[in-house]
Each structure stands twice: as C-alpha cells, then as structure tokens.
C-alpha cells in the first residue's frame, strides 16, 4: 500500500510523509519536514528498516574475512579467482536496488569493494604486474559470462522449459548494466593498482597477510 501526504502549513513550512510496505512485509516510514528558517529534515525509521544495514555490515565482515583467509592459504591464485567470482556475482546482483542509511544504492557494493582489497594484497605481496594480471583475468571472466548468458538466451526453449522468461527478465537488462559496471570497476581497480604502487614505493610495506 502506498500513501503520500503533502500538507502545507502557512507559507514557510512543508511536510511530506511517505509510508509503504515493502516485499518483505516490513513497514517503512520516511518523514521530511522543511522549515524556511531551520531547514530541518526528520527521518522516522519504521520496523525492520535496519535489516539492510545489518546485512550490509555482516556481508562486509564475511567478504573481507574470506579475502584474508584466501590470501593466507591460497595466495595470488586464490585472490585472482575471488576477483573473477566477485565481479561476476556483483554484476548480477547490481540490478537490485536497496536503501541503506537513507541512501539509495545497488546490492553489489560489498563484492566490488572486496576486489580492491584483493588487488591491494596482490600488489603488496607480489607486485603491480601480478595485480594487473588479476584485474585483467577478472575482466575477461566477467565479459565471458555476459557472452555465455546472451548466447544461452538465444536458444529456443522447448515446451518443458520454465526459466526462459525469468532469465530474460534478469539478464536482458543486467547485461547492459553489467557491461557498464564491469568497465567502471576495471578502471577503478587499475587506478587502485597504480595508486597503491605509488604509496608502497613512497612509504614501504603497507600491509602483510601472506
């Protein structure tokens, strides 16, 4: 149920109330008040509104913990694999929109962020050249995934198939988003590699896990 109320009190005060029930059945409320003098903003969080924040923090701890463990036990090979897997996973879930801490964002932020930690660890322990190789490998894997998905969608399903429509809904749109996000993530990771290398040359060892 969607409810929007806009009530104006006099000439200097505006009040907006937005209340809706999301797909999980949890009610969320947002209140915005504007005073010509104070310019105040008030947000009233409803029941369950901190679930996204809790899951985000838990996901950050889990993802970065996994990266540390992979670096410790599998070295640069494991980190390169994580980068490829993270890019593919992130470019699927990037199509889901969420709200955290009052900010609208996509669901892929944690996975994308974990790739930067991977490149930093590889740069620290194995050098800039190996870090660039890992980023390039991740890029090729992500593009390969997009190609495979698009080819699979072109196959004509038989009468027993029940996933074609769902795959089209997800991947027809996500492929465009994936191409854009893969390109941005690739450039960002390359910038990270070069900046980390500069910092390492200036300040020496920055981190050591393996």
N, C-alpha and C positions, 0 to 999 in steps of 0.2 A: 504494500500500500504506500502510495506516495502522497505526501502532504506538504504543500508550500504555502506559507502565510507571509505576507508582507504588509505590515501595519505602520503607518506614518503618524507620528505624534508631533504636531506642530511643524515648524519649518526646519529644525536643526537635528531631529532625531529620527533614525531609521532602524527598524528591527526586522530581521529575517530569521525565520525558523524553518529548518528542513529536517523532516523525520521520515525514515523509511525502514523497511525490514529487508535485510539482505538475504542471499540464498541460503545461508546457514540458519536462518530463523532468528538471528540476533538483531535487536533493535538498536539503531544508531541515531544519535541526535547531534545536530550541529546548529549552534545559535550564533548569529553575527549581529552585533549592535554597533551603531555608528553615531557618535555624538559630535556635533560640529566643533566643539571645543576640545573634548578629551580624545576623540578619535579612538575609542576603545573597541577591542574585539574580545568577545567572550565565546569560548567553546565548551559545550557541555557534552561530555562523552557518555554514551549510553552503555547498557550492559553488553559485555563481550567486545568492547572496542579495543581492548589491549591485547586481543588474541594475536593479531598480526604482528604487533611489536614483540610479543613473547616468542612467537615462532621465528621472527627475524633474528633475534639475539641468539636463540638456540641454534639456528641454522648457521650463523656466523661462527659460533664456537665449534660446531661439528665440522664444518667445511675447513676452517683453518687448522683445526686439530688433525683432520685427515691429511692435509697437506704436510704438516710437520712430521707425522708418522711415515708417510710415503717417502719424504725426503730422507728420513733417518734409515729406513730399511731398504728402499729401492733406488735411491739416488736420482740422477738426472733422467734415467729411463722412466721411472715411475712418475716423476714430475711432468715429463713430456706427455705421458699417457693421460695424466689428470687434466692437463691443459686442453687436450683434444676432447676428452669426455665432457669437461666443463663447458666448452664452447658449444658443443652440440646440444647439451641439456639446456643451457642458458638460452640458446636461440629457438628452442621450442617453447619454454615457459615464459619467454619475453612477451608473448602475446597476451598474457593475463595481467590485468590492471588491478592494483590494490592501493590502499591508503594506509600509510604508516606515519605516526607522529604528526598527523594533519597534512601530510604531503602526498599527492598522487604520484605513484611510481609503478614500475613494472616489477615482476617477480624474479627477474634474472640477476638482480644486483649482487647477491651473495656469490653466485657462481662466477660472474665476471670478475668480482673483486679477488676471488681466490686465485685466478690466473696471474694477477700481478704479484702475489706473494711467491708463486712458483717461479716466475721469471727472475725475481729478485734473488731467490735462493740459488737458482742455477747460475746467475751472473756472479754471485758471491763465491760460490764453491768451484765453478767450472769455467767461468769466463763469459765474456759478452758473446763470443761466437756461438757457443753452445746454447745460450739463451735465445739468440735469434733463430737458431735451428728449431728449437722447441716451439717458438711462436709460429714459424712457417709451417711446421707439422700440424699444429692446431688449426691453422687457416685452411690447409689442404683437406684435412678431415672434415671440417665444417662445410666446406664447399662440396666435397664429395657426398656428404649426407644430403645436402639440398638436391643435388643432381639425382641421387638414387630415389629420393622421395618423389620428385617430379616425374621421373620415368615410371615409377610404380603407379602413380595416379593415372597415367595414360593407358594402362592395361584395362581392357573392358571386363568388368566383373560378370560372373555368372549368376544364375538365379539363387544360389545358396549364399552369396556374399551379403554381409550386413554392415560392413565397415567402410565401404567406399564413400558414402555420403559424409560420414564423420571425418574421414581423412581429408576430404576436400575442404570441409569447413575449417579444419585446423591448419592444413599445410598450404592451401592455395593462398591464404593471407599471410601465414607465417613465413613463407619463403621470401616474400618481399621484405618483410621485417628482418628476417634472418640475414639477407644479403647486406642490408644497411647496417645492422648491428655488428655483423662479422667484420665489415670494413672498418667501422669505428673502433671496435675492440682491437683489431690488428694494429691500427695506427697508434692507439693509446699504449698498447703493450710495447711497441717499438720505441715510442718516446720514453717509456718507463725503463727499458733496457739501456738506452743511451744515458738517461739522467742518472740511473743507479751506477753505471760505469764511471761517470764523471765524479760522483760523490765518493765512490770507492777509491779512485785514484787520488783524490784530494785528502780524504780522511782515513784511508786504510780500511781494514776489515770492519764491516758494519754489522753483520750477523753471521752466526756459525751454527748450523744444525747438523750437517752430515760430518 
